[in-house]
Amino acid sequence: MIRVEREENRRVALDKAFLEDPRLSFRAKGLLAYLLARPDEETFDVERLALSFGERTADIVHALKQLESAGYYRRTDEGDGDACLGIGMLREVSRLPLLGSQPQNGPVTQRAGRDGVDPQSEAEAGAAERVLVRLNELRQASWVWAKYTPLSARHAKNVEHVKGRLREGYGESDLVLVLEYLAAVDGGKDSSRRYFDSVTPFNTKNFERNLAMASDWDARGRPPGTGSLAQQAAAGHDPAIYEKRLKGGKT
Protein backbone atom coordinates (compact mmCIF):
# COMPACT_ATOMS: atom_id res chain seq x y z
CA MET A 1 0.00 0.00 0.00
CA ILE A 2 1.13 3.52 -0.76
CA ARG A 3 0.90 6.19 1.94
CA VAL A 4 1.35 9.93 1.62
CA GLU A 5 3.76 11.99 3.70
CA ARG A 6 3.01 15.72 3.52
CA GLU A 7 5.05 18.67 4.67
CA GLU A 8 1.99 19.89 6.59
CA ASN A 9 -1.02 17.91 7.77
CA ARG A 10 -4.34 18.37 5.96
CA ARG A 11 -2.75 20.65 3.42
CA VAL A 12 -4.91 21.42 0.40
CA ALA A 13 -2.63 23.68 -1.64
CA LEU A 14 0.31 21.87 -3.21
CA ASP A 15 3.87 23.02 -3.70
CA LYS A 16 4.01 23.43 -7.48
CA ALA A 17 7.73 22.65 -7.73
CA PHE A 18 7.08 19.06 -8.78
CA LEU A 19 4.90 20.29 -11.66
CA GLU A 20 8.00 21.96 -13.10
CA ASP A 21 10.33 19.03 -12.50
CA PRO A 22 11.71 17.97 -15.92
CA ARG A 23 12.46 14.48 -14.59
CA LEU A 24 8.75 13.65 -14.43
CA SER A 25 6.38 12.85 -17.27
CA PHE A 26 2.91 14.38 -17.41
CA ARG A 27 1.43 11.09 -16.15
CA ALA A 28 3.81 10.97 -13.17
CA LYS A 29 2.99 14.57 -12.24
CA GLY A 30 -0.72 13.88 -12.49
CA LEU A 31 -0.48 10.76 -10.35
CA LEU A 32 1.52 12.61 -7.69
CA ALA A 33 -0.91 15.56 -7.67
CA TYR A 34 -3.91 13.24 -7.33
CA LEU A 35 -2.44 11.21 -4.49
CA LEU A 36 -1.26 14.28 -2.59
CA ALA A 37 -4.74 15.79 -2.81
CA ARG A 38 -6.38 12.78 -1.15
CA PRO A 39 -7.27 12.72 2.58
CA ASP A 40 -4.56 11.98 5.13
CA GLU A 41 -3.83 8.33 5.88
CA GLU A 42 -5.72 7.11 2.82
CA THR A 43 -3.89 4.23 1.15
CA PHE A 44 -3.80 3.23 -2.49
CA ASP A 45 -3.29 0.04 -4.44
CA VAL A 46 -1.55 0.11 -7.83
CA GLU A 47 -4.06 -2.21 -9.48
CA ARG A 48 -7.01 -0.28 -8.02
CA LEU A 49 -5.61 3.02 -9.25
CA ALA A 50 -5.17 1.61 -12.75
CA LEU A 51 -8.70 0.22 -12.78
CA SER A 52 -10.28 3.41 -11.42
CA PHE A 53 -8.79 5.64 -14.10
CA GLY A 54 -8.73 3.29 -17.07
CA GLU A 55 -4.94 3.06 -17.06
CA ARG A 56 -2.76 0.02 -17.54
CA THR A 57 -1.09 -1.26 -14.39
CA ALA A 58 2.23 -0.98 -16.25
CA ASP A 59 1.58 2.76 -16.76
CA ILE A 60 1.06 3.32 -13.03
CA VAL A 61 4.16 1.26 -12.24
CA HIS A 62 6.18 3.29 -14.73
CA ALA A 63 4.96 6.57 -13.21
CA LEU A 64 5.91 5.34 -9.73
CA LYS A 65 9.38 4.42 -11.00
CA GLN A 66 9.81 7.97 -12.25
CA LEU A 67 8.65 9.37 -8.91
CA GLU A 68 11.02 7.01 -7.12
CA SER A 69 14.05 7.93 -9.21
CA ALA A 70 13.27 11.65 -8.79
CA GLY A 71 12.98 11.37 -4.99
CA TYR A 72 9.23 11.76 -4.53
CA TYR A 73 8.56 8.13 -3.68
CA ARG A 74 10.38 5.80 -1.31
CA ARG A 75 9.75 2.08 -1.03
CA THR A 76 9.21 0.85 2.51
CA ASP A 77 9.53 -2.82 1.59
CA GLU A 78 13.05 -4.23 1.58
CA GLY A 79 12.39 -6.57 -1.35
CA ASP A 80 13.55 -6.02 -4.91
CA GLY A 81 11.66 -5.73 -8.16
CA ASP A 82 8.34 -4.25 -9.24
CA ALA A 83 6.41 -6.48 -6.82
CA CYS A 84 7.53 -4.21 -3.98
CA LEU A 85 7.10 -0.95 -5.86
CA GLY A 86 3.53 -0.52 -4.64
CA ILE A 87 4.56 -0.48 -0.97
CA GLY A 88 6.00 2.87 -0.02
CA MET A 89 5.63 6.53 0.88
CA LEU A 90 5.02 9.57 -1.35
CA ARG A 91 6.40 13.02 -0.60
CA GLU A 92 5.36 16.42 -1.89
CA VAL A 93 8.96 17.66 -1.98
CA SER A 94 11.70 15.60 -3.59
CA ARG A 95 14.47 14.15 -1.47
CA LEU A 96 16.69 14.52 -4.55
CA PRO A 97 16.34 18.14 -5.64
CA LEU A 98 17.67 19.23 -9.00
CA LEU A 99 21.17 20.66 -8.97
CA GLY A 100 21.11 24.42 -9.11
CA SER A 101 18.24 26.78 -8.46
CA GLN A 102 17.87 28.31 -11.93
CA PRO A 103 14.57 27.93 -13.82
CA GLN A 104 14.58 24.85 -16.01
CA ASN A 105 13.00 26.75 -18.90
CA GLY A 106 15.15 29.85 -18.62
CA PRO A 107 17.40 31.18 -21.37
CA VAL A 108 20.25 28.94 -22.40
CA THR A 109 22.71 31.65 -21.47
CA GLN A 110 21.62 31.36 -17.82
CA ARG A 111 22.17 27.61 -17.75
CA ALA A 112 25.36 27.55 -19.77
CA GLY A 113 28.61 26.49 -18.20
CA ARG A 114 31.81 28.48 -18.27
CA ASP A 115 32.58 27.26 -21.79
CA GLY A 116 29.21 28.47 -23.06
CA VAL A 117 27.80 24.94 -23.44
CA ASP A 118 24.43 24.14 -21.86
CA PRO A 119 25.07 20.99 -19.75
CA GLN A 120 21.42 19.89 -19.98
CA SER A 121 21.38 20.15 -23.78
CA GLU A 122 24.71 18.39 -23.98
CA ALA A 123 23.45 15.49 -21.83
CA GLU A 124 20.26 15.29 -23.90
CA ALA A 125 22.25 15.15 -27.12
CA GLY A 126 24.45 12.38 -25.74
CA ALA A 127 21.44 10.32 -24.64
CA ALA A 128 19.73 10.82 -28.00
CA GLU A 129 22.84 9.68 -29.86
CA ARG A 130 23.12 6.53 -27.73
CA VAL A 131 19.45 5.71 -28.41
CA LEU A 132 20.12 6.11 -32.12
CA VAL A 133 23.18 3.85 -31.89
CA ARG A 134 21.02 1.13 -30.32
CA LEU A 135 18.34 1.70 -32.97
CA ASN A 136 20.91 1.16 -35.71
CA GLU A 137 22.17 -2.02 -34.05
CA LEU A 138 18.66 -3.45 -33.82
CA ARG A 139 17.68 -2.39 -37.34
CA GLN A 140 20.69 -4.08 -38.85
CA ALA A 141 20.40 -7.22 -36.72
CA SER A 142 16.63 -7.73 -36.98
CA TRP A 143 15.98 -7.31 -40.70
CA VAL A 144 17.63 -8.34 -43.96
CA TRP A 145 18.84 -5.30 -45.89
CA ALA A 146 20.16 -5.25 -49.44
CA LYS A 147 22.06 -2.15 -48.36
CA TYR A 148 21.95 -0.69 -44.89
CA THR A 149 22.65 2.97 -44.18
CA PRO A 150 22.78 3.81 -40.46
CA LEU A 151 20.71 6.74 -39.23
CA SER A 152 22.95 9.62 -38.20
CA ALA A 153 22.42 11.82 -35.14
CA ARG A 154 23.91 14.68 -37.13
CA HIS A 155 20.56 15.09 -38.87
CA ALA A 156 18.09 16.84 -36.56
CA LYS A 157 15.08 14.96 -37.95
CA ASN A 158 16.60 11.67 -36.75
CA VAL A 159 16.70 12.75 -33.10
CA GLU A 160 13.89 15.29 -32.72
CA HIS A 161 11.30 12.77 -31.47
CA VAL A 162 13.87 11.07 -29.26
CA LYS A 163 14.76 14.40 -27.67
CA GLY A 164 11.08 15.24 -27.36
CA ARG A 165 10.47 12.23 -25.14
CA LEU A 166 13.63 12.87 -23.11
CA ARG A 167 12.44 16.41 -22.42
CA GLU A 168 9.15 15.01 -21.10
CA GLY A 169 11.08 13.14 -18.42
CA TYR A 170 11.31 9.68 -19.97
CA GLY A 171 14.66 8.02 -19.50
CA GLU A 172 17.10 6.82 -22.11
CA SER A 173 16.41 3.28 -20.86
CA ASP A 174 12.67 3.74 -21.58
CA LEU A 175 13.35 4.58 -25.21
CA VAL A 176 15.79 1.71 -25.63
CA LEU A 177 13.28 -0.68 -24.03
CA VAL A 178 10.68 0.30 -26.63
CA LEU A 179 13.16 -0.37 -29.43
CA GLU A 180 14.19 -3.74 -28.02
CA TYR A 181 10.56 -4.76 -27.58
CA LEU A 182 9.57 -3.81 -31.12
CA ALA A 183 12.63 -5.56 -32.57
CA ALA A 184 11.81 -8.71 -30.58
CA VAL A 185 8.17 -8.95 -31.67
CA ASP A 186 8.48 -7.50 -35.19
CA GLY A 187 12.02 -8.40 -36.22
CA GLY A 188 12.31 -9.96 -39.66
CA LYS A 189 8.83 -8.94 -40.81
CA ASP A 190 8.85 -6.67 -43.86
CA SER A 191 5.52 -5.16 -42.84
CA SER A 192 7.20 -3.78 -39.71
CA ARG A 193 10.61 -2.75 -41.04
CA ARG A 194 9.52 0.62 -42.42
CA TYR A 195 8.07 1.61 -39.05
CA PHE A 196 11.22 0.75 -37.11
CA ASP A 197 12.82 4.16 -37.40
CA SER A 198 13.63 7.18 -35.26
CA VAL A 199 10.16 8.72 -35.64
CA THR A 200 7.29 6.22 -35.51
CA PRO A 201 8.05 4.43 -32.20
CA PHE A 202 8.62 7.75 -30.42
CA ASN A 203 6.05 10.22 -31.69
CA THR A 204 3.40 11.37 -29.24
CA LYS A 205 0.64 9.25 -30.78
CA ASN A 206 2.54 6.00 -30.32
CA PHE A 207 5.13 6.26 -27.57
CA GLU A 208 3.10 5.78 -24.39
CA ARG A 209 1.30 2.78 -25.86
CA ASN A 210 4.59 1.30 -27.04
CA LEU A 211 6.19 1.86 -23.64
CA ALA A 212 3.29 0.24 -21.79
CA MET A 213 3.52 -2.88 -23.98
CA ALA A 214 7.31 -2.92 -23.71
CA SER A 215 7.10 -2.70 -19.92
CA ASP A 216 4.67 -5.64 -19.83
CA TRP A 217 6.98 -7.59 -22.14
CA ASP A 218 9.98 -6.82 -19.94
CA ALA A 219 8.07 -7.84 -16.79
CA ARG A 220 7.22 -11.19 -18.43
CA GLY A 221 10.89 -11.95 -18.98
CA ARG A 222 11.13 -10.64 -22.55
CA PRO A 223 9.54 -13.57 -24.41
CA PRO A 224 10.51 -13.85 -28.10
CA GLY A 225 8.19 -12.72 -30.89
CA THR A 226 5.13 -14.83 -31.55
CA GLY A 227 5.77 -15.28 -35.26
CA SER A 228 2.60 -13.91 -36.89
CA LEU A 229 0.89 -10.55 -37.13
CA ALA A 230 -2.41 -12.07 -35.97
CA GLN A 231 -0.78 -13.42 -32.83
CA GLN A 232 0.98 -10.11 -32.23
CA ALA A 233 -2.33 -8.26 -32.51
CA ALA A 234 -3.87 -10.63 -29.98
CA ALA A 235 -0.93 -10.00 -27.66
CA GLY A 236 -1.41 -6.24 -27.92
CA HIS A 237 0.92 -5.08 -30.70
CA ASP A 238 -0.06 -4.81 -34.34
CA PRO A 239 2.17 -2.75 -36.68
CA ALA A 240 -0.94 -1.81 -38.68
CA ILE A 241 -1.78 0.76 -35.98
CA TYR A 242 0.94 2.94 -37.47
CA GLU A 243 -0.73 3.20 -40.89
CA LYS A 244 -2.79 6.27 -39.98
CA ARG A 245 -0.27 7.59 -37.49
CA LEU A 246 3.02 7.44 -39.35
CA LYS A 247 3.18 11.17 -40.03
CA GLY A 248 1.45 12.25 -36.84
CA GLY A 249 2.73 13.26 -33.47
CA LYS A 250 4.49 16.30 -32.12
CA THR A 251 8.13 16.20 -31.22
C-alpha positions in Angstrom: 0.0 0.0 0.0 1.1 3.5 -0.8 0.9 6.2 1.9 1.4 9.9 1.6 3.8 12.0 3.7 3.0 15.7 3.5 5.1 18.7 4.7 2.0 19.9 6.6 -1.0 17.9 7.8 -4.3 18.4 6.0 -2.7 20.7 3.4 -4.9 21.4 0.4 -2.6 23.7 -1.6 0.3 21.9 -3.2 3.9 23.0 -3.7 4.0 23.4 -7.5 7.7 22.6 -7.7 7.1 19.1 -8.8 4.9 20.3 -11.7 8.0 22.0 -13.1 10.3 19.0 -12.5 11.7 18.0 -15.9 12.5 14.5 -14.6 8.8 13.7 -14.4 6.4 12.8 -17.3 2.9 14.4 -17.4 1.4 11.1 -16.2 3.8 11.0 -13.2 3.0 14.6 -12.2 -0.7 13.9 -12.5 -0.5 10.8 -10.4 1.5 12.6 -7.7 -0.9 15.6 -7.7 -3.9 13.2 -7.3 -2.4 11.2 -4.5 -1.3 14.3 -2.6 -4.7 15.8 -2.8 -6.4 12.8 -1.1 -7.3 12.7 2.6 -4.6 12.0 5.1 -3.8 8.3 5.9 -5.7 7.1 2.8 -3.9 4.2 1.2 -3.8 3.2 -2.5 -3.3 0.0 -4.4 -1.6 0.1 -7.8 -4.1 -2.2 -9.5 -7.0 -0.3 -8.0 -5.6 3.0 -9.3 -5.2 1.6 -12.7 -8.7 0.2 -12.8 -10.3 3.4 -11.4 -8.8 5.6 -14.1 -8.7 3.3 -17.1 -4.9 3.1 -17.1 -2.8 0.0 -17.5 -1.1 -1.3 -14.4 2.2 -1.0 -16.3 1.6 2.8 -16.8 1.1 3.3 -13.0 4.2 1.3 -12.2 6.2 3.3 -14.7 5.0 6.6 -13.2 5.9 5.3 -9.7 9.4 4.4 -11.0 9.8 8.0 -12.3 8.7 9.4 -8.9 11.0 7.0 -7.1 14.1 7.9 -9.2 13.3 11.6 -8.8 13.0 11.4 -5.0 9.2 11.8 -4.5 8.6 8.1 -3.7 10.4 5.8 -1.3 9.7 2.1 -1.0 9.2 0.9 2.5 9.5 -2.8 1.6 13.1 -4.2 1.6 12.4 -6.6 -1.3 13.5 -6.0 -4.9 11.7 -5.7 -8.2 8.3 -4.3 -9.2 6.4 -6.5 -6.8 7.5 -4.2 -4.0 7.1 -0.9 -5.9 3.5 -0.5 -4.6 4.6 -0.5 -1.0 6.0 2.9 0.0 5.6 6.5 0.9 5.0 9.6 -1.4 6.4 13.0 -0.6 5.4 16.4 -1.9 9.0 17.7 -2.0 11.7 15.6 -3.6 14.5 14.2 -1.5 16.7 14.5 -4.5 16.3 18.1 -5.6 17.7 19.2 -9.0 21.2 20.7 -9.0 21.1 24.4 -9.1 18.2 26.8 -8.5 17.9 28.3 -11.9 14.6 27.9 -13.8 14.6 24.9 -16.0 13.0 26.8 -18.9 15.1 29.9 -18.6 17.4 31.2 -21.4 20.2 28.9 -22.4 22.7 31.7 -21.5 21.6 31.4 -17.8 22.2 27.6 -17.7 25.4 27.5 -19.8 28.6 26.5 -18.2 31.8 28.5 -18.3 32.6 27.3 -21.8 29.2 28.5 -23.1 27.8 24.9 -23.4 24.4 24.1 -21.9 25.1 21.0 -19.8 21.4 19.9 -20.0 21.4 20.1 -23.8 24.7 18.4 -24.0 23.4 15.5 -21.8 20.3 15.3 -23.9 22.3 15.1 -27.1 24.5 12.4 -25.7 21.4 10.3 -24.6 19.7 10.8 -28.0 22.8 9.7 -29.9 23.1 6.5 -27.7 19.5 5.7 -28.4 20.1 6.1 -32.1 23.2 3.8 -31.9 21.0 1.1 -30.3 18.3 1.7 -33.0 20.9 1.2 -35.7 22.2 -2.0 -34.1 18.7 -3.5 -33.8 17.7 -2.4 -37.3 20.7 -4.1 -38.9 20.4 -7.2 -36.7 16.6 -7.7 -37.0 16.0 -7.3 -40.7 17.6 -8.3 -44.0 18.8 -5.3 -45.9 20.2 -5.2 -49.4 22.1 -2.1 -48.4 21.9 -0.7 -44.9 22.7 3.0 -44.2 22.8 3.8 -40.5 20.7 6.7 -39.2 22.9 9.6 -38.2 22.4 11.8 -35.1 23.9 14.7 -37.1 20.6 15.1 -38.9 18.1 16.8 -36.6 15.1 15.0 -37.9 16.6 11.7 -36.7 16.7 12.7 -33.1 13.9 15.3 -32.7 11.3 12.8 -31.5 13.9 11.1 -29.3 14.8 14.4 -27.7 11.1 15.2 -27.4 10.5 12.2 -25.1 13.6 12.9 -23.1 12.4 16.4 -22.4 9.2 15.0 -21.1 11.1 13.1 -18.4 11.3 9.7 -20.0 14.7 8.0 -19.5 17.1 6.8 -22.1 16.4 3.3 -20.9 12.7 3.7 -21.6 13.3 4.6 -25.2 15.8 1.7 -25.6 13.3 -0.7 -24.0 10.7 0.3 -26.6 13.2 -0.4 -29.4 14.2 -3.7 -28.0 10.6 -4.8 -27.6 9.6 -3.8 -31.1 12.6 -5.6 -32.6 11.8 -8.7 -30.6 8.2 -9.0 -31.7 8.5 -7.5 -35.2 12.0 -8.4 -36.2 12.3 -10.0 -39.7 8.8 -8.9 -40.8 8.8 -6.7 -43.9 5.5 -5.2 -42.8 7.2 -3.8 -39.7 10.6 -2.8 -41.0 9.5 0.6 -42.4 8.1 1.6 -39.0 11.2 0.8 -37.1 12.8 4.2 -37.4 13.6 7.2 -35.3 10.2 8.7 -35.6 7.3 6.2 -35.5 8.1 4.4 -32.2 8.6 7.8 -30.4 6.1 10.2 -31.7 3.4 11.4 -29.2 0.6 9.2 -30.8 2.5 6.0 -30.3 5.1 6.3 -27.6 3.1 5.8 -24.4 1.3 2.8 -25.9 4.6 1.3 -27.0 6.2 1.9 -23.6 3.3 0.2 -21.8 3.5 -2.9 -24.0 7.3 -2.9 -23.7 7.1 -2.7 -19.9 4.7 -5.6 -19.8 7.0 -7.6 -22.1 10.0 -6.8 -19.9 8.1 -7.8 -16.8 7.2 -11.2 -18.4 10.9 -12.0 -19.0 11.1 -10.6 -22.5 9.5 -13.6 -24.4 10.5 -13.9 -28.1 8.2 -12.7 -30.9 5.1 -14.8 -31.6 5.8 -15.3 -35.3 2.6 -13.9 -36.9 0.9 -10.5 -37.1 -2.4 -12.1 -36.0 -0.8 -13.4 -32.8 1.0 -10.1 -32.2 -2.3 -8.3 -32.5 -3.9 -10.6 -30.0 -0.9 -10.0 -27.7 -1.4 -6.2 -27.9 0.9 -5.1 -30.7 -0.1 -4.8 -34.3 2.2 -2.7 -36.7 -0.9 -1.8 -38.7 -1.8 0.8 -36.0 0.9 2.9 -37.5 -0.7 3.2 -40.9 -2.8 6.3 -40.0 -0.3 7.6 -37.5 3.0 7.4 -39.3 3.2 11.2 -40.0 1.4 12.3 -36.8 2.7 13.3 -33.5 4.5 16.3 -32.1 8.1 16.2 -31.2 
